Amino acid sequence: MNKKEFRTLDEQIDILKSKDLIINNVDVAKDILLRENYFFINGYRYLFFDKNKKRKFITGTKFEELYSAFLFDRNVRNIMFKNLLVVENNIKSIISYQLSKKYGFKEKDYLNPKNFIQDYKDSRRVDDVLNKMKRQIRVNGEKHTATYHYINKYQYVPLWILVKVLSFGLINELYGILKPEDKEEIASFYKISSEELKVYLQLLSNYRNLCAHEDIVYDHRTQTFINDTKYHDLLNIEKNELGEYIQGKNDLFSVIIIFKQMLDKERFEELIREIKICFDKFDQGVQIISNEKLLTRMGFPKNYMDIIDL
């Protein structure tokens, strides 16, 4: 097995050149590699590899184009992340409101195991989620301003405060242990089913983690697939030989479809416009591959902007 060893900037340049990448200004390239990390920039090489040559760039590919792909993904990731945070805050607010209204606003009330699914086979999962939430109260009791205030002044932490320190992943788990009627009540806010919301939260949690850790987002695929929606049909998304949609199922466009249903109209329209600007900048900075190829790699249909008016 080949060992991954430290490479100097000069060695990194030589490796890229050996793969037929054109580097006209070595000093600028070395500065970018030092600031941005060779490993991260090199992660976009597959977009530019020649399918007829083993691990070689398409003839004529320039370092600036590889860097443009890196910047494109960063910009898209930042746009997605800020909207993921909006959805996260919304779902936290809705869950905390519904559960506090029904079960009470003190942790001894809303964290009562009787408030959650009662199947014996789920008892361990319920206990695990509730213990994680109780741990967050203990951990953040003296650290987080809001929890500290409530503990010291009122000797309890209401759910609408606790959710501020719960991760999106834990909120996803919390929704998973709610009683069916509570899931439906929360999902009805978005005019979707509880099963759809469950899947959406799982997929969004995956993408949120990618964004938070600045991983590659543009061509990521999750193991979670969303159900077919009216948007797949209205956009005339292509199907494979099995009759399955090939885009908008577990890719970045599936997140766009989820946002269409979970963001308000104005924010969603702004999101699509910002994504369009990213594509325009990519088109200006990259000549060796087309926007069409990039769209396909991302799971976006060519008419993706039409979703605004659907």
N, C-alpha and C positions, 0 to 999 in steps of 0.2 A: 504494500500500500504506500502511495506517495505521501511523504510528510509535508505538512504545511509549515514552512519556515518563514522567518522575518525576511522581508525584502526591502532594500533601500529604494528611495524614489527613482534612482537611475535604473535599478533592476525592474521596478514596476513599469517604467517607460519601455524598457526593452521587451518585456513580456507582451505588452499591448502591441508594440510594433511587430513582434513575431507572429501576431494573429492578424496582420495586414491592416491594422488601424493606422490611419494617417495622422501624424502629430507634427504640425507645422511649427508650433512654438513650444519647445520643450520646457522652457522656464515657466510659462503660464500653466502648462499641464501639470508640472511638478507642484506648483503652488496650489492648484485645485485638488490634486491628490492628497496633499498634506492636510488641507483644511477640511476636505469632505470625506476622506478615507477611501483608499483604493478599493477595498472590499465592497463598499456600498455602491460606488460608481460602476464597478465591474459587474455588479448584479444586473445591469440593464443590457449586457452584451447580447443576450439571446434574441432580443428584438432586432439586432443588426447582423446576426450570424447568417452566412450563406448556407442554405439548406443543402447545397451540392458540394460543400467543402466542410471538412471536419474541423469544428471549432475555429473557423476563420470568419472575419468580418466580410460583408459584401464589399466587393472591390469599389474603392472610392470613399468608404466611410471615414469620416473625420472625427477626431477626439471631441471637437466641439459639439458634434451631433450626439455622441454618447452622453456628454454632459447635459445637453438639452433634454434628453430623455430623463435623466436623473432629476433635473429641475422641474420638469413637467409632473413627474410623480409626486415630488414634494409639494407642489402647488395644489394638485388634486387632493392629496392626502390632507393638507391643511383645510381645504374647503369641506371635505367630508367630515373631518374631525370636529370642526366647530358646529356642524349640523348634527352630528352624533351626540354632542354634548347637550344640544337643545332638546333632542328626543329623550335623552337620558334624564334631564331635569323634568321634562313633562311627565314621563311615566312614573318617576319617583313621586312627583306631586300628586298625581291621580291615585296611585296606590295608597299613599299615606292618607289621603283624604277619605277614600272609601273605607279603609280598614279602621281608621280612627272614628269615623262616623258610626260604624257598625259595632266595633268591639271596645272602644275606649281609647284614650290618648296617653295612658300611662303604660310603661313597658310590661308591668305585671298583668295588664289586661290584654294589650294587643299581641303579646308574645305567648299567650296561653295556647298550648298545643291543641286544645279543643276547637280553636278557630280555624284549623287547617284540615286538610284531607285526613280522613280517619281510617283508611284502609291499613290493615296491619302490615302489609308488605311495604308501605311507605313510611312507617313510623320512624325508622332509622334516619331516613332522608329528612323528615320533618325536624327531628331532634338535632340533626347536623346543622341545618340552616338556622334554626333558632339559637343554637349555641354560638354560631358564627356572629349573629347579630348581637347577642349578649356580650360577646368578646369585644366587639367594636365599641360598645358602651363603656366597657372597662378601659380599653386602650385609649379611647379618645376623651374620656371623662375629664382628664386634666390637661389635655393638649389642644383640643378644638374649642374655639371661643364659645360657640353656641352650646355645645354639650356641657361645657364647664359651667356656663351661666345657669342652665336649667338644673343641673345636679346640685349646685351650691345654693341656689335660691329656692327651688321647688322640690328637690330630692327625687326627681324623675326626669326622664328624657322622652318627650313626645315623639311619635313616629315621624312627624313632618320635620323634625330636627335630626333625628337619627339617620334618615335617608341621605342626608348631605354627606355622611362619612361612609356610606355603603358603596361598594364598587358596583359597576354595571353588571358584572358577572353575578354578584350576590343578589342584586335585584332580580335578575333573570331566574336565579334559583328560588327566590321568594315567590315569584309569580307561579312557578311550577308546583308549589305545595299549597296554593290557595284552593279553597273549595270551588267546585265548578261554577256555582252561582256568583261568587266573587270575581272569578276570572271573566265571566260573561259581562258583568257590570263594568269592569274596567275596559274590556275590549270594545264595548259598545260606544265608548267615547270616540273611537276611531272608525266606527261603523264597519268593523271586521269581526270575525269569529274569534273565540278564545284560543282555538287551535292555531289560527293564523298568527295571532299575536305572540303565542308561545314560540313559534318558529321564527318570527321576525326578531324577537328579542335574542334568540340564540345566535342568529346570523349577525345581527348588529353588534353583539358582544364580541364576536370574533373579529370583526373589522375594527371595532374600537381599540382592541388590544394591539392590532397591527399599527394603527395610527399613533397610538400613545408611545409605541416603541420605535416609531419611524422605520417600520419595515416596508418592503415593496408592496404596494397596494394595487397598482393599475391592472395587473393581470392575475391577481390572487383569485383562487377558487376555494370555497368552503366545502365542508362535507355536509352542510345543511342546505337543502333545496327548498325554495319557497314554492307554494302551489301556483298553478296557472292562474293568471288574473285577466281581467278584461283588457288590461293594458297590453299584454302579450298579443291578444287578438287584434286590438285596434291599431297597433303599430305594425301589424302583419309580419311579426317576427318569424323567421324561417324555422321549419321543423325538420328533424332528421327522419331517417327511414322508419323509425318506430313511432313517428307522430309526436315526438317530444320537442318542445321549443329548445333551440340551441343557444339562446341568449336570455339573460334576465332571470336565471334560475338560481345560480349559486356564485355569480360573478359580481363585479362592481355595479353593473346595471341593475341587478336585483336589489341592491341598496337604494338605487334611484327610485325603483318602483315602490319600495317600502317608504321612502321619504315622501313620495307622492301622497301616500295615505296617512302619514303621521306628522307631517309639517303643515303649517298654515300656507295658504295659497301664495302670499307675497314672498315668504321666505323660500318656498320651493322654486318660484320663478327666478329669484335672485341666484339660487344655487345653480340652476341650469345655465343662466347667463354667465356665471363665473366659470363653469366648466367649459363653456364655449370659448371663452377668452383663453383658457389653457390650451385648447386645441389649436387656436389661431397662432399662439406663440410657438407651439411645437412645429406647426407648419412653416413658420418663418425660420426656425432654427435648424430644421432637418429637411434635407433634400433627398437623401438616399432612400428613404421609405415614405410611403404615403400615409395620410391621415386615415385612409380606409383600412390599411393594415393595422394601424394602431387601434382603431375602433374595434376591429375583429378580435384583436388580442385582449381587449378589455371586456368584451361581451356586449358592446354597445351596437345597436342597429344604426344604420346610416341616418335614419330619420329620428334619432333620439330626442331632438328638440321638440318634436310634435307632442311629446308627452305633456308639455305645459298646458296645451289647450284641451286635453282629454278629460 
